[in-house]
Amino acid sequence: MVAESLMMELDFQVQEAEQLHQEQKQQEKREATGVDYSWLMTPSTKGYEMSQVERMEIEELCMKVKPAECGKVI
């Protein structure tokens, strides 16, 4: 249960970071070109995906976290 919670939190944080990065890139483009064509673009669905090996290593580490420490880790 703790490992699942930590992995879900990690996935959420990665998605948030990706979204923030995309917004910053779009803002920089708008400032550089002075034109906003974002309403014409379809949102990109491909995001960061960690390799299976990385995911397994992180899951292994998450399993070592005790329930009482879960809040501190998050």
N, C-alpha and C positions, 0 to 999 in steps of 0.2 A: 504494500500500500504506500509506504514512504517512497520507494523507488519510483512508482508510477506518478505520484504527486510531483516529485522533483523533475521527472522527465517531461511532464506536461508543462511545468513552469518554464523549463528550458526551451521547449518548443515555442511557448508564448513569447518569451523574451527575444528569441531569434526572429520571430515574425515581426515583433514591434521594431526591432533594430532595422530590419529590411525595409519596413514601411517608412521609417524615419529617413533612412538613406535615400530611398526613391524620391521622397518629398523634397529633400535637400537638392538632389540632382535636378529635379524639375524646376525648382526655384532658381538655381544657378543658370539653367538654360533660358528661363524666362528673362532673367536679368541681362544675360549676354545678348539675346536676340531681340528683346523687347516685344516679342510676340508670344501669345499663349495658344498653342494648338492642342492642349491636353484634352479638350473635350472631343477631339477627333480620334484619340488613341484609345485602344482597348487596354485594360489593365493587364499587366504581365502576371501570369499565374505561376510561372516557374520561379521558385525561390531556392534558398540555400538548402541543400540536403546533405547531412553528414553521412559519411560512409558507414557501412554496417559494422566495420571494425571499431570505428570511433564510438558509434552508438552502444555497442556491446561493452566497451571499456567504461563508458560513462555510466551505463546501467549497473555494471559491477560495482563501481564506486558508490553509486546511490544506494545499493543494497547494504552497504556498510554503515550508512547513516542511521542512527537510532531515532525512533519516533520523537523523542524529547528534543532532539537537535534539528529536526526538520525545519522549524520556523526560523532558526538562526541561519540555516543554509539558504533558504529562500530569501 
